[in-house]
Amino acid sequence: MNGPQGIGRDFARRLLRNRLTAAGGAVILFFFLVSALPGLFASHEPNRIDIVNILRPPSAEHPLGTDDLGRDVLARVVHGARVSLKVGFVAVGIATALGLLVGLLSGFYGGWVDAVLMRFVDMMLCFPTFFLILSVIAFLEPSIWNIMAVIGLTGWMGVARLVRAETLSIKERDFVAAARAQGAGDARIIFRHVLPNTLAPILVAATLGVAGAILTESALSFLGIGVQPPTPSWGNILTSGKDNIEYAWWLSLFPGLAILFTVLGYNLLGEGIRDAADPRLKGR
Amino acid sequence: MLRYISRRLLLTVPLLVGISLVSFLMMHMAPGGPIGAGTDMNPKATAESRARLKAYYGLDQPLHIQYGRWLGRMATLDFGDSFSPDGRPVAEKIKERIPITLTINVLSMGLIFLVAIPVGVYSAVRKGSLFDRISTVAVFTGFAIPTFWLALLMMILFGVTLGWLPISGISSMDHESLGALGKLADRAHHLLLPVLLAGFGGLAGMSRYMRSNMLEVIRQDYVATARAKGLPEGTVVFRHAMRNALLPVITILGLSVPDLLGGSVIFETIFAIPGMGQLFYQGVMSRDYPLIMGILTIGAFLTLLGNLLADVGYALADPRIRQG
């Protein structure tokens, strides 16, 4: 469909795409570094209140300004990075583990196991995810641990369907029959032969999932039902941005940029992995 | 066609049962049970009045009987009374909030179609062009922007700095004194930002989706045939390719219901719009369990309905589905 000059254009596009993947990876590495060594990036304490200097615009002393309690916004954004990463990874870890388990069982055993599990997935998918998360939070205390658990427990259905589909096709392959002929049991076949072959799509889903979990956490924290102050999170800094919207644009701008770049980084990396793992899907 | 629809309808029955079961169980997992929050904090609630409430809600009955009653009540959309001081029926509260939420979502859906479909089609037809590359970058950025953050920035720019648009509510103080046309203009003025932002989340996804559909269709044999016949490129793209590429969009329409509903919680809270999303948020903050469960259940119904309409609509538009 491309013709001779299309190949060159395709190559250029692929190069661009790879560079984007690298850029995504670099952004993620940067935020890892920030959360590992916050002192390197911010000289102030994130929770030190300074009532003389409230709502100061960005200056040499406070590069991103101060908030309504005089706390340094840069320090809060830097320390918020750790919260976002933690929520992203733990929530996706829970969702991936659950989705893997359900998908493997469903795809491998089929029959009524598959029917029951997949109807349960269908049913879970009927509930608008954000509604479901908010409902559960209403029953619990909002805390970082509950947020991680709830985002994870409401986000596994996509992974389950993905893993099930992969398992269905993998279990029919010759190498599985060969393993069976050698006397391998179900558990060995599932974990040694089927599971490793589903890893590429799971890695893509998990990478994109981290981005989604970070977005959800920031929205919840923004609404006041996520990470609770004084622990800084990008979402709850934005809450004070909204409360002071008429006086302090810097409170609204910078935490949002941090979310934007982080999420963009994970999305780019995820797309890059997808292309590398399965070139047929390139450009979709 | 009728057989297809009835078969499809039959499939929703177990899902409806599942939804009711989940909401029933959640209600029971609530700390202190369904009446806990209403009485635990209330010093006036005696043990006797608690027992009376328990009997009223049927909590002294075995679980399966309670579930049967719950099912019966849900069938008539009776979700009980709100825990809030006004104590009004939850169904009534939801009913008066739904229209504004639906209005905003339908308008933003229209916006998504108006913008995303042309962008997607053009990117696919001119794949690799400057326009395609710019829109690809825009799509990726769009996926990563938190809507509530964009809302804040828009409020700062258009509301605070420029002062062009109101940043909260759905009508001005003098709304009642305006004429019919003035009222409409006032409403539109207030809803402009919320509609733009509600649509924003879907824009990136839809244009990307349209692009990949179009890329898929445009390389099929019948499109090559149309070109080989010497048809002008415009006819090939719009009459032959685009019509088929649009088909899966029907499905996306149905599937986007839960995202739109979830999003309405966020933008209705930010813009102080008295819709279902804001009601839900207030319910969550005050732990108004009957209200929360009512809206959660309605949300699930709407999602199910969206899926159903999408499937039926697809079958109407594509004979291959209803015969397969």
Interface residues (C-beta under 8 A of the other chain):
Chain A: M1 G6 R9 D10 A12 R13 L16 L20 R119 F120 D122 M123 M124 L125 C126 F127 P128 T129 F130 F131 L132 L134 S135 V136 I137 A138 F139 A211 L215 S218 A219 F222 L223 G224 I225 L238 G241 K242 I245 E246 W249 S252 L253 P255 G256 I259 L260 F261 V263 L264 N267 L268 G283 R284
Chain B: P14 L15 G18 I19 V22 M26 M29 A30 P31 K127 G128 R133 F140 T141 F143 A144 I145 P146 F148 W149 L150 L152 L153 M155 I156 G159 V160 I167 S212 L215 I218 R219 V257 P258 D259 L261 G262 G263 V265 I266 T269 I270 F280 Y281 G283 V284 M285 R287 Y289 I292 M293 I295 L296 G299 A300 T303 L304
